[in-house]
Amino acid sequence: MPTMADSTDSFSIDMETSSPGGKEHFIETSKGLISVAIFGDQDKPALITYPDIGLNYMSCFQGLFLCPEAFSLLLHNFCLYHISPPGHEWGAAPTSRDDPALSADDLADQVADVLDYFGLGAVMCLGVTGGAYVLTLFAIKYTRRVIGLILVSPLCKTPSWSEWLCNKVVSNVLYYYGMCGLVKELLLMRYFSKEVRGGSLVPEADVVQSCRRALGEMQSLNVLRFLEALNGRADITDGLKRLQCRTLIFVGENSTFHLESLHMTSKLDRRFSALIEVGRCGSLVTEEQPDAMLMPLEYFLMGYGLYRPCELNISPRSPLSPTSISPELFNPENMGLKLKPIKTRVSKA
Ligand SMILES: *[C@@H]1O[C@H](CO)[C@@H](O)[C@H](O)[C@H]1NC(C)=O
């Protein structure tokens, strides 16, 4: 497998900049420049992530990766390639109003360009809502390049009337007023449950505050472009039948996309898909209740023969070292999860 850093691919320019703990690359795809932040050992299988509208890997997946068990599970098994939607990386320049608009289809093709650039064959994908749509479309178009899909509050139909209207309001306000308070509130409603957004009696949760700050760093025109690409998305329900990989779906019970995600799950082959509904949670499960994702992720990855190392620096020979993962670890109550009785359609071939 070719490694990227020393690749002298003439088609791509690679302006490396350092970001904390990872390496950010700018890849010139057939549909424009895109930022990919890499964490981990590039000899390991690749896990591609794609965030929702207005977010990047820091604001969309930080909660999950700050959870030590999830971090060790994912970094032990994968090298992470965090793709940012065009212009969603920190410090991005605003796109020019004359740049051609990108469709969701173009965004899916960009993912293929990223894989080609890094010489990646088949990958695992993790996407949230809009990002889940892009990665699902990518999996439908390039079936053999995806070994598994982990989708958080995903969608596969065209926008509902209410989503379409809300997106139109957001895009108009973004266009005329930029990333103002109203846009931030509407986006936060898209991501989080009412519970963490707080109200007159309950304070807003930290995770919502930091997300609002992160939104303030975004370039409004770039967010507008991704939003418009998704508002013009096609119904890809029929394509789901062509998927050849296992799929793990998480959806927040209080997500505005709850019904959409249930619809999508119902169209997947039951033998290869599992649905986890997370109680009292909005769409952005990775930030609002990342702990709830751990156990299902472990089970899902076990299906690929992947596992989480028994952490701590105990020598493997030590009589004290755990030889197997203790069963209590899988008991939701011990993990303090608010998982409702997990409604799974268990996967496994
Ligand atoms: C979340 O969803 C559950 C189940 O649909 C519902 O009972 C509950 O009231 C919702 N919570 C909020 C804050 O909307």
The ligand as an ORCA input file, in Angstrom:
! r2SCAN-3c Opt
* xyz 0 1
  C     -37.742     12.073     23.591
  O     -38.403     11.006     22.953
  C     -39.204     10.218     23.815
  C     -39.746      9.061     23.003
  O     -40.272      9.473     21.789
  C     -40.294     11.079     24.420
  O     -41.062     10.296     25.329
  C     -39.659     12.242     25.158
  O     -40.664     13.093     25.639
  C     -38.747     13.011     24.230
  N     -38.064     14.033     24.992
  C     -38.056     15.291     24.636
  C     -37.303     16.219     25.527
  O     -38.612     15.705     23.637
*
